[in-house]
Amino acid sequence: MEPKKMCLGLFTGSVDKLTAAGVILSGAAALDMKVDIYVLLQGARAFKKEVGDNADALAMAENPDLKDEFMESLRNLNVKTWVEFFREAKEITDVKVHICGLAGKIWGGENLDDFIDLADDICGIGAYLSSSEEADINLFI
Amino acid sequence: MTQEELNKITVAKTVDARGTACPGPLLEAKKAIGTIKSGDVMEVLSADEGTKADIPKWCTKQGHEFLGTIEESGFFRIFLKKS
């Protein structure tokens, strides 16, 4: 059976939404889905080597004043970091992370080497839309 | 299966995922299923309410047979047979 495909437009660079994306990715991995992630504007900053899992460098999309409590709760519940979620999903299923070329440049990332090792390539918007057209599930976070 | 039958079943592997919240138990189950043989029974221990519904759905999608759940105090024992 052909695996189901998920296409995720990942605009966010906020730790709460990235964590949610990680949880969804885990579910997709459990179901052996093929996942294409297109990292857009704010998202590309989170994938920069100097940001990644450094929660101090990431904002909260909602309730920014509750960030410390949020992060502490995640730790107490033994929840993985967003980078760990992404990494584990990549180990289990076919997950490709494509960084939007424009987004990368906005944050000073010209080359794949400027991003954490989860990133697979630098791409254009055409790749996102054609993957989106073929996907069984489309999400935009 | 009845609770009595589940209690007596021979389990090839027990996955203790009580230390993790959703999606931990589902992912632990996914990783462990590759280590057992077709027809073997696996038991997943989870303290996460969501797992009780997630595992049966996951079994349907993956072709494994969901056998049932035993509710213990503070956690669930979820049984499935690998396809």
Backbone of each chain as ProteinMPNN parsed JSONL, in Angstrom:
{"seq_chain_A": "MEPKKMCLGLFTGSVDKLTAAGVILSGAAALDMKVDIYVLLQGARAFKKEVGDNADALAMAENPDLKDEFMESLRNLNVKTWVEFFREAKEITDVKVHICGLAGKIWGGENLDDFIDLADDICGIGAYLSSSEEADINLFI", "coords_chain_A": {"N_chain_A": [[0.85, -1.204, 0.0], [0.548, 2.16, -0.862], [2.204, 4.738, 0.942], [0.511, 7.114, 3.054], [0.508, 10.619, 2.457], [1.736, 13.529, 4.059], [1.682, 17.02, 4.078], [3.301, 19.72, 5.388], [3.123, 23.072, 6.012], [5.297, 25.033, 7.553], [5.234, 27.749, 9.168], [5.668, 28.925, 11.586], [7.885, 30.102, 14.195], [7.778, 29.738, 16.813], [8.043, 28.422, 20.101], [5.919, 27.034, 21.317], [4.136, 26.391, 19.215], [5.873, 24.987, 17.561], [6.345, 22.783, 19.145], [3.822, 21.618, 19.114], [3.718, 20.962, 16.4], [5.694, 19.042, 16.409], [4.509, 16.997, 17.933], [2.412, 16.249, 16.26], [3.888, 15.339, 14.107], [5.023, 13.07, 15.263], [2.784, 11.437, 15.458], [2.284, 11.062, 12.748], [4.566, 9.671, 12.092], [4.184, 7.319, 13.539], [2.239, 6.206, 12.019], [3.52, 5.611, 9.719], [3.586, 7.555, 7.702], [4.494, 9.538, 4.811], [6.26, 12.45, 5.0], [6.422, 15.84, 4.098], [7.999, 18.768, 4.926], [7.704, 22.17, 4.741], [9.565, 24.86, 5.432], [8.827, 27.998, 6.38], [8.982, 31.619, 6.436], [9.137, 32.706, 9.584], [9.683, 30.254, 10.655], [12.11, 29.417, 9.546], [14.034, 30.769, 10.979], [14.011, 29.467, 13.446], [15.202, 27.098, 12.735], [17.811, 27.792, 12.386], [21.288, 27.3, 13.18], [22.148, 28.614, 15.489], [19.85, 28.865, 16.946], [17.557, 26.686, 17.102], [17.178, 24.26, 19.519], [17.388, 26.017, 21.598], [15.601, 27.322, 23.887], [15.464, 29.821, 25.024], [15.881, 31.488, 22.946], [13.635, 31.397, 21.493], [10.315, 32.488, 20.819], [6.984, 32.615, 22.352], [3.944, 31.766, 20.808], [1.421, 32.203, 21.798], [0.115, 33.469, 24.906], [2.576, 34.708, 25.954], [3.599, 35.555, 28.393], [3.446, 33.37, 29.979], [5.465, 31.643, 29.419], [7.626, 30.506, 30.914], [6.306, 28.831, 32.744], [5.059, 27.117, 30.969], [7.271, 25.878, 29.706], [8.373, 24.596, 31.898], [6.333, 22.834, 32.597], [6.353, 21.148, 30.357], [8.82, 19.92, 30.734], [8.377, 18.622, 33.2], [6.443, 16.809, 32.454], [7.878, 15.157, 30.94], [8.124, 15.632, 28.223], [9.32, 15.666, 24.92], [11.737, 17.925, 23.4], [11.113, 20.315, 20.752], [12.936, 19.888, 18.676], [13.876, 17.341, 19.271], [11.516, 15.856, 18.893], [11.181, 16.183, 16.108], [13.533, 14.977, 15.195], [13.256, 12.327, 16.068], [10.98, 11.532, 14.65], [12.001, 11.622, 12.078], [13.751, 9.509, 12.204], [12.062, 7.369, 12.212], [10.181, 7.474, 10.123], [9.718, 8.586, 6.66], [10.676, 11.667, 6.548], [11.04, 14.816, 5.251], [12.757, 17.844, 5.447], [12.374, 20.955, 4.198], [13.877, 23.982, 3.565], [12.682, 27.168, 2.979], [14.07, 29.181, 0.503], [14.062, 32.02, 0.426], [13.193, 32.636, 3.032], [15.304, 31.611, 4.519], [17.393, 33.341, 3.742], [16.484, 35.752, 4.788], [17.036, 35.486, 7.459], [19.741, 35.325, 7.429], [20.705, 32.898, 6.505], [22.239, 31.277, 4.09], [23.146, 28.888, 3.112], [22.738, 25.28, 3.357], [24.289, 24.423, 5.457], [24.044, 26.393, 7.352], [21.946, 25.748, 8.888], [20.321, 23.654, 11.407], [20.933, 20.075, 11.64], [18.598, 18.823, 10.867], [17.518, 19.856, 8.627], [16.967, 19.245, 5.183], [17.14, 20.276, 2.579], [17.334, 23.334, 0.582], [14.655, 25.14, -0.68], [12.203, 26.173, -3.176], [9.083, 27.982, -3.596], [7.518, 26.649, -5.397], [8.027, 23.95, -5.088], [6.852, 23.457, -2.634], [4.113, 23.909, -3.2], [3.608, 21.94, -5.136], [4.035, 19.596, -3.713], [2.083, 19.893, -1.81], [-0.194, 19.69, -3.346], [-0.219, 17.013, -3.943], [-0.526, 15.783, -1.525], [-2.169, 13.811, 1.06], [-2.913, 14.839, 3.448], [-2.96, 18.149, 4.474], [-1.33, 20.619, 6.276], [-1.0, 23.741, 7.961], [1.058, 25.486, 9.955]], "CA_chain_A": [[0.0, 0.0, 0.0], [1.24, 3.45, -0.956], [2.034, 5.458, 2.21], [-0.208, 8.398, 3.031], [1.433, 11.753, 2.47], [1.358, 14.739, 4.782], [2.462, 18.2, 3.716], [3.182, 20.698, 6.47], [3.704, 24.401, 5.849], [5.678, 25.41, 8.919], [5.547, 29.174, 9.188], [5.957, 29.403, 12.943], [9.178, 29.938, 14.838], [7.471, 29.828, 18.245], [8.308, 27.132, 20.758], [4.669, 26.295, 21.588], [3.62, 25.813, 17.968], [6.838, 23.986, 17.08], [6.109, 21.58, 19.947], [2.605, 21.004, 18.564], [4.099, 20.354, 15.12], [6.45, 17.839, 16.75], [3.564, 15.965, 18.376], [1.708, 15.787, 15.056], [4.876, 14.557, 13.351], [5.132, 11.761, 15.92], [1.621, 10.66, 15.029], [2.498, 10.702, 11.347], [5.614, 8.645, 12.096], [3.581, 6.07, 14.029], [1.411, 5.666, 10.934], [4.383, 5.424, 8.538], [3.284, 8.508, 6.623], [5.602, 10.257, 4.202], [5.995, 13.842, 5.381], [7.221, 16.934, 3.562], [7.827, 19.98, 5.724], [8.23, 23.373, 4.097], [9.825, 25.801, 6.514], [8.604, 29.334, 5.834], [9.504, 32.79, 7.158], [9.61, 32.643, 10.979], [10.176, 28.906, 10.909], [13.515, 29.273, 9.141], [14.884, 31.274, 12.061], [14.114, 28.421, 14.472], [16.095, 26.044, 12.244], [19.204, 28.253, 12.335], [22.122, 26.579, 14.153], [22.259, 29.328, 16.76], [18.55, 28.868, 17.647], [17.244, 25.28, 17.359], [16.565, 23.889, 20.792], [17.644, 27.034, 22.62], [14.269, 27.878, 24.159], [15.585, 31.25, 25.343], [15.917, 32.237, 21.691], [12.356, 31.195, 20.811], [9.172, 33.162, 21.43], [5.732, 31.865, 22.468], [2.94, 32.369, 19.93], [0.309, 32.651, 22.649], [0.45, 33.578, 26.331], [4.037, 34.83, 26.117], [3.961, 35.746, 29.807], [3.415, 32.073, 30.678], [6.461, 30.771, 28.784], [8.397, 29.727, 31.895], [5.446, 27.753, 33.261], [4.871, 26.184, 29.853], [8.485, 25.085, 29.525], [8.538, 23.743, 33.078], [5.35, 21.754, 32.472], [6.857, 20.196, 29.354], [9.897, 19.132, 31.368], [7.79, 17.748, 34.223], [5.679, 15.748, 31.782], [8.826, 14.355, 30.165], [7.829, 15.855, 26.806], [10.54, 15.963, 24.16], [11.827, 19.255, 22.812], [10.627, 20.253, 19.36], [13.989, 19.31, 17.834], [13.871, 15.891, 19.541], [10.346, 15.297, 18.196], [11.454, 16.147, 14.672], [14.599, 14.019, 14.946], [12.73, 10.977, 16.252], [10.082, 11.249, 13.525], [12.852, 11.365, 10.912], [14.355, 8.18, 12.348], [11.035, 6.337, 12.067], [9.513, 7.514, 8.819], [10.351, 9.444, 5.649], [10.359, 13.083, 6.783], [12.014, 15.708, 4.616], [12.596, 19.233, 5.873], [12.824, 21.855, 3.133], [13.91, 25.372, 4.032], [12.382, 28.142, 1.924], [15.279, 29.948, 0.229], [13.877, 33.42, 0.833], [13.139, 32.683, 4.495], [16.667, 31.417, 5.006], [18.172, 34.566, 3.519], [16.013, 36.803, 5.707], [17.711, 35.284, 8.752], [21.186, 35.166, 7.231], [21.057, 31.512, 6.19], [22.343, 31.123, 2.631], [23.472, 27.494, 2.79], [22.194, 24.234, 4.226], [25.163, 24.358, 6.639], [23.664, 27.406, 8.334], [20.791, 25.246, 9.628], [20.545, 22.415, 12.16], [21.042, 18.937, 10.714], [17.288, 18.299, 10.467], [17.176, 20.42, 7.323], [17.431, 18.4, 4.084], [17.516, 21.093, 1.423], [16.771, 24.67, 0.436], [13.727, 24.964, -1.798], [11.38, 27.296, -3.591], [7.652, 27.855, -3.292], [6.913, 25.691, -6.325], [8.146, 22.607, -4.5], [5.825, 23.38, -1.577], [2.776, 23.785, -3.767], [3.38, 20.657, -5.815], [3.903, 18.579, -2.672], [0.785, 20.141, -1.192], [-1.218, 19.21, -4.267], [-0.22, 15.549, -3.942], [-0.632, 15.236, -0.165], [-3.472, 13.408, 1.588], [-3.184, 15.745, 4.579], [-2.242, 19.413, 4.394], [-1.417, 21.43, 7.494], [-0.218, 24.979, 7.975], [1.195, 25.856, 11.371]], "C_chain_A": [[0.882, 1.25, 0.0], [1.088, 4.214, 0.368], [1.25, 6.76, 2.026], [0.815, 9.52, 3.112], [0.859, 12.925, 3.254], [2.275, 15.868, 4.33], [2.218, 19.271, 4.773], [3.885, 21.992, 6.071], [4.014, 24.921, 7.236], [6.162, 26.861, 8.927], [6.118, 29.589, 10.546], [7.413, 29.199, 13.363], [9.001, 29.993, 16.342], [7.53, 28.46, 18.891], [7.029, 26.344, 21.018], [4.135, 25.634, 20.307], [4.578, 24.772, 17.381], [6.662, 22.673, 17.834], [4.873, 20.846, 19.432], [2.916, 20.308, 17.238], [4.843, 19.047, 15.37], [5.546, 16.693, 17.167], [2.838, 15.375, 17.162], [2.634, 14.922, 14.193], [5.035, 13.162, 13.936], [3.99, 10.861, 15.494], [1.791, 10.186, 13.598], [3.544, 9.595, 11.237], [5.042, 7.301, 12.523], [2.769, 5.407, 12.933], [2.2, 5.499, 9.624], [4.041, 6.367, 7.382], [4.576, 9.064, 6.047], [5.308, 11.736, 4.423], [6.968, 14.794, 4.695], [6.936, 18.167, 4.399], [8.468, 21.143, 4.978], [8.325, 24.47, 5.146], [9.804, 27.222, 5.943], [9.069, 30.395, 6.841], [10.0, 32.613, 8.598], [10.212, 31.282, 11.306], [11.665, 28.761, 10.608], [14.463, 29.769, 10.226], [15.089, 30.188, 13.125], [15.079, 27.314, 14.041], [17.544, 26.501, 12.1], [20.002, 27.559, 13.448], [22.16, 27.282, 15.502], [20.933, 29.387, 17.531], [18.195, 27.414, 18.015], [16.544, 25.052, 18.681], [16.791, 24.897, 21.91], [16.349, 27.803, 22.898], [14.326, 29.371, 24.475], [15.538, 32.104, 24.081], [14.597, 32.136, 20.927], [11.224, 31.896, 21.561], [8.035, 32.166, 21.663], [4.725, 32.555, 21.565], [1.774, 32.916, 20.742], [0.746, 32.639, 24.108], [1.953, 33.719, 26.581], [4.471, 35.0, 27.574], [3.981, 34.424, 30.579], [4.486, 31.109, 30.138], [7.213, 29.903, 29.796], [7.587, 28.558, 32.435], [5.251, 26.676, 32.205], [6.079, 25.267, 29.706], [8.688, 24.126, 30.697], [7.571, 22.559, 33.028], [5.814, 20.702, 31.47], [7.923, 19.295, 29.97], [9.321, 18.141, 32.37], [7.04, 16.575, 33.608], [6.566, 14.88, 30.898], [8.547, 14.452, 28.666], [9.132, 16.223, 26.097], [10.551, 17.423, 23.713], [11.384, 19.158, 21.349], [11.665, 19.617, 18.437], [14.03, 17.785, 18.028], [12.691, 15.205, 18.849], [10.63, 15.127, 16.703], [12.484, 15.054, 14.353], [14.065, 12.586, 15.028], [11.817, 10.593, 15.083], [10.899, 10.915, 12.269], [13.494, 9.982, 10.975], [13.353, 7.077, 12.001], [10.424, 6.311, 10.674], [10.246, 8.472, 7.885], [9.876, 10.885, 5.846], [11.444, 13.919, 6.12], [11.705, 17.146, 5.025], [13.218, 20.136, 4.807], [12.753, 23.293, 3.654], [13.639, 26.291, 2.837], [13.599, 29.06, 1.753], [15.188, 31.396, 0.686], [13.921, 33.544, 2.359], [14.535, 32.54, 5.089], [17.467, 32.699, 4.911], [17.768, 35.682, 4.477], [16.753, 36.713, 7.046], [19.202, 35.003, 8.585], [21.613, 33.739, 6.965], [21.046, 31.277, 4.692], [22.475, 29.655, 2.247], [22.838, 26.536, 3.792], [22.982, 24.148, 5.54], [24.795, 25.366, 7.711], [22.536, 26.917, 9.243], [21.131, 23.96, 10.383], [20.389, 21.217, 11.213], [19.702, 18.287, 10.356], [16.922, 18.753, 9.054], [17.78, 19.569, 6.206], [17.845, 19.202, 2.854], [16.889, 22.483, 1.506], [15.862, 24.598, -0.784], [12.985, 26.25, -2.128], [9.909, 27.005, -3.353], [6.966, 26.841, -4.209], [6.923, 24.278, -5.769], [7.074, 22.411, -3.432], [4.464, 23.123, -2.197], [2.571, 22.454, -4.479], [3.282, 19.52, -4.814], [2.521, 18.671, -2.026], [-0.344, 19.568, -2.046], [-1.351, 17.687, -4.211], [-0.555, 14.95, -2.58], [-2.06, 14.83, 0.192], [-3.896, 14.333, 2.719], [-2.333, 16.99, 4.402], [-2.436, 20.198, 5.679], [-0.574, 22.682, 7.32], [-0.155, 25.442, 9.42], [2.064, 27.097, 11.47]], "O_chain_A": [[1.834, 1.361, 0.772], [-0.026, 4.335, 0.876], [1.322, 7.41, 0.983], [1.856, 9.385, 3.756], [-0.317, 13.267, 3.139], [3.488, 15.693, 4.216], [1.081, 19.676, 5.019], [5.091, 22.005, 5.825], [3.105, 25.218, 8.011], [7.342, 27.145, 8.721], [6.948, 30.494, 10.632], [8.074, 28.251, 12.939], [9.955, 30.263, 17.073], [7.118, 27.462, 18.301], [7.04, 25.115, 20.951], [3.735, 24.47, 20.318], [4.142, 23.793, 16.776], [6.805, 21.592, 17.263], [4.867, 19.62, 19.324], [2.438, 19.203, 16.982], [4.657, 18.067, 14.648], [5.787, 15.543, 16.797], [2.672, 14.16, 17.054], [2.215, 13.912, 13.627], [5.166, 12.185, 13.199], [4.186, 9.681, 15.204], [1.477, 9.04, 13.275], [3.429, 8.698, 10.402], [5.371, 6.266, 11.943], [2.624, 4.185, 12.915], [1.618, 5.274, 8.563], [4.194, 6.005, 6.215], [5.617, 9.063, 6.705], [4.23, 12.218, 4.073], [8.181, 14.581, 4.71], [5.784, 18.567, 4.565], [9.647, 21.09, 4.628], [7.319, 24.945, 5.673], [10.653, 27.593, 5.132], [9.492, 30.077, 7.952], [11.193, 32.387, 8.801], [11.126, 31.17, 12.123], [12.389, 28.07, 11.325], [15.568, 29.248, 10.375], [16.194, 30.011, 13.638], [15.701, 26.667, 14.884], [18.413, 25.708, 11.738], [19.468, 27.269, 14.518], [22.2, 26.627, 16.543], [20.894, 29.902, 18.648], [18.501, 26.966, 19.12], [15.461, 25.58, 18.932], [16.416, 24.644, 23.055], [16.042, 28.796, 22.238], [13.366, 30.101, 24.23], [15.201, 33.287, 24.131], [14.451, 32.714, 19.849], [11.187, 31.891, 22.792], [8.109, 31.016, 21.228], [4.647, 33.783, 21.546], [1.21, 33.96, 20.415], [1.642, 31.887, 24.491], [2.535, 32.937, 27.333], [5.586, 34.629, 27.94], [4.477, 34.369, 31.704], [4.416, 29.903, 30.376], [7.414, 28.71, 29.568], [8.093, 27.444, 32.571], [5.275, 25.481, 32.502], [5.943, 24.048, 29.595], [9.12, 22.988, 30.512], [7.933, 21.432, 33.367], [5.68, 19.503, 31.715], [7.933, 18.082, 29.762], [9.713, 16.975, 32.4], [7.007, 15.482, 34.173], [6.086, 13.987, 30.199], [8.713, 13.479, 27.931], [9.94, 16.994, 26.616], [9.508, 18.073, 23.654], [11.291, 18.068, 20.784], [11.307, 18.886, 17.515], [14.198, 17.035, 17.066], [12.836, 14.117, 18.29], [10.36, 14.079, 16.115], [12.338, 14.309, 13.384], [14.372, 11.744, 14.184], [11.874, 9.467, 14.588], [10.528, 10.032, 11.496], [13.752, 9.358, 9.946], [13.734, 5.994, 11.556], [10.18, 5.241, 10.117], [11.248, 9.084, 8.255], [8.808, 11.269, 5.37], [12.63, 13.743, 6.399], [10.563, 17.602, 4.961], [14.421, 20.087, 4.552], [11.71, 23.752, 4.119], [14.303, 26.187, 1.805], [14.095, 29.64, 2.72], [16.132, 31.931, 1.266], [14.585, 34.424, 2.907], [14.903, 33.245, 6.029], [18.135, 33.102, 5.863], [18.609, 36.463, 4.922], [17.054, 37.727, 7.676], [19.847, 34.497, 9.503], [22.776, 33.398, 7.18], [19.988, 31.1, 4.089], [21.987, 29.226, 1.202], [22.458, 26.914, 4.901], [22.423, 23.843, 6.593], [25.194, 25.212, 8.865], [22.201, 27.565, 10.235], [22.093, 23.267, 10.053], [19.799, 21.327, 10.139], [19.674, 17.302, 9.617], [16.12, 18.115, 8.374], [18.956, 19.21, 6.263], [18.8, 18.839, 2.167], [16.049, 22.768, 2.359], [16.256, 24.053, -1.815], [13.124, 27.268, -1.449], [9.544, 25.9, -2.952], [5.954, 26.246, -3.839], [5.975, 23.512, -5.945], [6.467, 21.345, -3.332], [3.743, 22.221, -1.77], [1.476, 21.893, -4.433], [2.527, 18.572, -5.032], [1.882, 17.659, -1.738], [-1.322, 19.03, -1.527], [-2.435, 17.138, -4.403], [-0.835, 13.755, -2.478], [-3.028, 15.413, -0.295], [-5.085, 14.58, 2.924], [-1.122, 16.896, 4.201], [-3.564, 20.416, 6.121], [0.437, 22.676, 6.618], [-1.177, 25.749, 10.033], [2.314, 27.589, 12.57]]}, "seq_chain_B": "MTQEELNKITVAKTVDARGTACPGPLLEAKKAIGTIKSGDVMEVLSADEGTKADIPKWCTKQGHEFLGTIEESGFFRIFLKKS", "coords_chain_B": {"N_chain_B": [[-11.704, -9.396, 23.596], [-12.281, -10.852, 26.847], [-11.729, -9.398, 30.116], [-10.653, -11.294, 31.778], [-9.592, -13.165, 30.007], [-7.667, -11.548, 28.799], [-5.969, -11.096, 30.936], [-4.801, -13.571, 31.175], [-3.383, -13.972, 28.925], [-0.509, -14.772, 26.873], [2.218, -12.725, 26.753], [4.418, -11.36, 24.444], [5.955, -9.132, 24.51], [6.335, -6.379, 26.692], [5.634, -3.019, 26.815], [6.614, -0.414, 28.632], [5.32, 2.561, 28.955], [4.69, 4.441, 30.785], [5.982, 6.604, 31.77], [5.797, 8.672, 29.976], [4.035, 11.293, 28.253], [1.309, 11.733, 25.866], [2.653, 12.231, 22.646], [4.113, 9.99, 23.366], [3.589, 7.19, 24.298], [2.354, 6.021, 22.009], [4.323, 6.226, 20.097], [6.326, 4.72, 21.31], [5.105, 2.229, 21.18], [4.999, 1.911, 18.428], [7.732, 1.741, 17.842], [8.411, -0.567, 19.224], [6.924, -2.605, 18.06], [8.215, -3.497, 15.855], [10.064, -5.227, 16.84], [8.948, -7.613, 17.515], [7.428, -10.816, 16.62], [5.234, -11.721, 13.882], [1.923, -12.324, 14.854], [2.54, -12.403, 17.508], [1.803, -11.21, 20.844], [1.549, -7.971, 22.167], [1.933, -5.792, 24.925], [0.987, -2.644, 26.04], [1.833, -0.324, 28.425], [0.333, 2.482, 29.742], [-0.071, 5.693, 31.159], [-1.509, 7.602, 30.123], [-4.484, 8.968, 29.178], [-5.327, 9.373, 26.533], [-4.027, 7.424, 25.045], [-5.489, 5.121, 25.228], [-7.503, 5.361, 23.349], [-6.009, 5.923, 21.119], [-4.316, 3.719, 20.45], [-6.061, 1.523, 19.6], [-7.082, 2.719, 17.217], [-4.741, 3.151, 15.8], [-3.953, 0.485, 15.464], [-5.966, -0.418, 13.696], [-5.35, 1.099, 11.424], [-2.778, 0.142, 10.871], [-3.091, -2.512, 10.565], [-2.859, -4.33, 12.651], [-4.142, -6.446, 15.329], [-6.323, -5.265, 17.665], [-6.7, -6.124, 20.992], [-7.797, -5.524, 23.495], [-8.342, -3.637, 26.594], [-7.078, -3.329, 29.874], [-7.979, -1.706, 32.781], [-5.968, -0.448, 35.174], [-5.097, 0.78, 38.459], [-4.541, 4.026, 37.952], [-3.23, 3.612, 35.545], [-3.242, 2.163, 32.179], [-3.487, -1.057, 30.651], [-2.818, -2.087, 27.562], [-3.619, -4.233, 24.993], [-2.395, -5.882, 22.072], [-2.253, -7.694, 18.953], [0.289, -8.532, 16.739], [0.208, -8.116, 13.201]], "CA_chain_B": [[-11.418, -10.411, 24.627], [-12.724, -10.449, 28.192], [-10.639, -8.996, 31.018], [-10.05, -12.532, 32.289], [-8.767, -13.716, 28.918], [-6.517, -10.651, 28.626], [-5.067, -11.322, 32.07], [-4.132, -14.874, 31.046], [-2.724, -14.062, 27.622], [0.962, -14.763, 26.887], [2.683, -11.489, 26.136], [5.801, -11.474, 23.949], [6.684, -7.923, 24.871], [5.625, -5.339, 27.435], [6.22, -1.695, 26.619], [6.196, 0.441, 29.742], [5.413, 3.959, 28.51], [3.989, 5.235, 31.797], [6.734, 7.828, 32.076], [5.676, 9.68, 28.925], [2.702, 11.767, 27.873], [1.038, 11.677, 24.428], [2.491, 11.022, 21.837], [5.141, 9.028, 23.756], [3.205, 5.773, 24.281], [2.09, 5.56, 20.643], [5.613, 6.094, 19.415], [7.003, 3.569, 21.925], [4.459, 1.045, 20.606], [5.438, 1.838, 17.027], [9.124, 1.279, 17.792], [8.523, -1.921, 19.775], [6.232, -3.608, 17.24], [9.192, -4.022, 14.905], [10.964, -6.179, 17.493], [8.259, -8.882, 17.801], [7.064, -11.595, 15.424], [3.833, -11.732, 13.471], [1.115, -13.223, 15.696], [2.878, -12.181, 18.914], [0.991, -10.219, 21.556], [2.306, -6.916, 22.844], [1.15, -5.06, 25.924], [1.504, -1.288, 26.228], [1.391, 0.3, 29.669], [0.301, 3.929, 29.575], [-0.849, 6.457, 32.139], [-2.098, 8.686, 29.331], [-5.867, 8.628, 28.794], [-5.457, 9.397, 25.075], [-3.472, 6.207, 24.448], [-6.564, 4.126, 25.224], [-8.208, 5.501, 22.072], [-5.028, 5.996, 20.027], [-3.768, 2.406, 20.054], [-6.997, 0.797, 18.729], [-7.125, 3.373, 15.897], [-3.45, 2.865, 15.162], [-4.01, -0.927, 15.054], [-6.816, -0.496, 12.508], [-4.601, 1.665, 10.292], [-1.564, -0.623, 10.6], [-3.454, -3.903, 10.313], [-2.698, -5.192, 13.829], [-5.422, -6.734, 15.976], [-6.468, -4.73, 19.021], [-7.33, -7.193, 21.781], [-8.57, -4.973, 24.617], [-7.638, -2.828, 27.588], [-7.371, -3.528, 31.302], [-7.724, -0.477, 33.535], [-5.399, -0.632, 36.512], [-5.209, 2.047, 39.154], [-3.607, 5.039, 37.47], [-2.701, 3.358, 34.196], [-3.956, 1.21, 31.331], [-2.731, -2.12, 29.962], [-3.458, -2.161, 26.249], [-3.105, -5.447, 24.348], [-2.608, -6.004, 20.633], [-1.546, -8.793, 18.293], [0.935, -8.057, 15.509], [-0.299, -8.764, 11.976]], "C_chain_B": [[-11.911, -9.915, 25.986], [-11.492, -10.086, 29.031], [-9.883, -10.223, 31.534], [-9.099, -13.143, 31.249], [-7.502, -12.872, 28.733], [-5.477, -10.897, 29.722], [-4.246, -12.586, 31.906], [-3.252, -14.962, 29.802], [-1.19, -14.041, 27.772], [1.465, -13.568, 26.089], [4.146, -11.649, 25.72], [6.621, -10.267, 24.374], [5.793, -6.956, 25.639], [6.373, -4.025, 27.246], [5.712, -0.797, 27.741], [6.414, 1.902, 29.351], [4.738, 4.883, 29.526], [4.701, 6.534, 32.141], [6.556, 8.929, 31.039], [4.22, 10.056, 28.677], [2.539, 11.568, 26.369], [2.006, 12.622, 23.712], [3.477, 9.917, 22.201], [4.711, 7.569, 23.654], [2.969, 5.221, 22.872], [3.403, 5.31, 19.9], [6.427, 4.929, 19.989], [6.441, 2.275, 21.339], [4.94, 0.831, 19.182], [6.855, 1.272, 16.933], [9.239, -0.183, 18.218], [7.929, -2.985, 18.848], [7.187, -4.243, 16.227], [10.073, -5.111, 15.504], [10.276, -7.519, 17.797], [7.82, -9.547, 16.498], [5.571, -11.449, 15.115], [3.065, -12.747, 14.324], [1.425, -13.09, 17.174], [1.986, -11.101, 19.513], [1.908, -9.23, 22.26], [1.363, -6.182, 23.791], [1.798, -3.69, 26.103], [0.945, -0.734, 27.532], [1.447, 1.811, 29.486], [-0.55, 4.57, 30.66], [-1.588, 7.602, 31.44], [-3.46, 8.247, 28.787], [-6.016, 8.503, 27.26], [-4.99, 8.112, 24.408], [-4.542, 5.129, 24.287], [-7.343, 4.163, 23.902], [-7.237, 5.447, 20.885], [-4.589, 4.622, 19.526], [-4.767, 1.61, 19.2], [-7.065, 1.391, 17.323], [-5.852, 3.076, 15.104], [-3.425, 1.429, 14.651], [-4.828, -1.073, 13.774], [-6.046, -0.027, 11.28], [-3.437, 0.772, 9.889], [-1.838, -2.102, 10.358], [-3.236, -4.852, 11.48], [-4.057, -5.394, 14.494], [-5.426, -6.179, 17.405], [-7.246, -5.749, 19.851], [-8.163, -6.676, 22.957], [-7.686, -4.245, 25.609], [-8.047, -3.242, 28.993], [-7.031, -2.234, 32.02], [-7.201, -0.842, 34.911], [-5.546, 0.712, 37.223], [-4.117, 3.009, 38.66], [-2.963, 4.769, 36.126], [-3.526, 2.31, 33.456], [-2.99, 0.158, 30.803], [-3.468, -2.393, 28.66], [-2.802, -3.302, 25.466], [-3.384, -5.443, 22.844], [-1.781, -7.16, 20.082], [-1.0, -8.297, 16.964], [0.44, -8.83, 14.285], [0.835, -9.525, 11.279]], "O_chain_B": [[-11.952, -8.711, 26.241], [-10.363, -10.431, 28.682], [-8.664, -10.204, 31.704], [-7.985, -13.567, 31.557], [-6.411, -13.405, 28.536], [-4.272, -10.904, 29.468], [-3.133, -12.682, 32.423], [-2.476, -15.903, 29.643], [-0.648, -13.39, 28.665], [1.17, -13.425, 24.902], [4.998, -12.021, 26.527], [7.832, -10.366, 24.574], [4.637, -6.742, 25.277], [7.577, -3.933, 27.486], [4.528, -0.462, 27.795], [7.532, 2.415, 29.405], [4.272, 5.967, 29.177], [4.114, 7.445, 32.725], [7.109, 10.017, 31.201], [3.306, 9.252, 28.865], [3.509, 11.27, 25.672], [2.158, 13.756, 24.164], [3.662, 8.988, 21.416], [5.388, 6.778, 22.996], [3.341, 4.085, 22.578], [3.56, 4.324, 19.18], [7.13, 4.235, 19.254], [7.187, 1.344, 21.037], [5.248, -0.291, 18.78], [7.15, 0.442, 16.073], [10.037, -0.944, 17.671], [8.378, -4.131, 18.848], [6.99, -5.381, 15.8], [10.751, -5.837, 14.776], [10.92, -8.452, 18.276], [7.835, -8.937, 15.429], [4.769, -11.101, 15.981], [3.502, -13.886, 14.494], [0.678, -13.593, 18.013], [1.486, -10.215, 18.819], [2.911, -9.608, 22.866], [0.182, -5.981, 23.507], [3.01, -3.588, 26.293], [-0.27, -0.68, 27.722], [2.487, 2.357, 29.119], [-1.607, 4.057, 31.029], [-2.204, 8.451, 32.084], [-3.561, 7.279, 28.034], [-6.739, 7.637, 26.766], [-5.483, 7.743, 23.342], [-4.511, 4.335, 23.347], [-7.784, 3.128, 23.402], [-7.59, 4.991, 19.797], [-4.502, 4.392, 18.32], [-4.373, 1.066, 18.169], [-7.103, 0.65, 16.341], [-5.892, 2.791, 13.907], [-2.943, 1.167, 13.549], [-4.415, -1.786, 12.86], [-6.08, -0.669, 10.23], [-3.133, 0.65, 8.702], [-0.936, -2.857, 9.993], [-3.409, -6.061, 11.326], [-4.996, -4.632, 14.265], [-4.619, -6.587, 18.241], [-8.327, -6.183, 19.453], [-9.127, -7.323, 23.366], [-6.461, -4.232, 25.492], [-9.225, -3.477, 29.263], [-5.921, -1.72, 31.885], [-7.898, -1.466, 35.711], [-6.063, 1.67, 36.647], [-2.931, 2.814, 38.924], [-2.224, 5.61, 35.616], [-4.394, 1.659, 34.037], [-1.822, 0.447, 30.54], [-4.602, -2.872, 28.663], [-1.583, -3.331, 25.3], [-4.465, -5.053, 22.401], [-0.763, -7.551, 20.652], [-1.728, -7.715, 16.16], [0.275, -10.049, 14.335], [0.616, -10.137, 10.233]]}, "name": "protein", "num_of_chains": 2, "seq": "MEPKKMCLGLFTGSVDKLTAAGVILSGAAALDMKVDIYVLLQGARAFKKEVGDNADALAMAENPDLKDEFMESLRNLNVKTWVEFFREAKEITDVKVHICGLAGKIWGGENLDDFIDLADDICGIGAYLSSSEEADINLFIMTQEELNKITVAKTVDARGTACPGPLLEAKKAIGTIKSGDVMEVLSADEGTKADIPKWCTKQGHEFLGTIEESGFFRIFLKKS"}
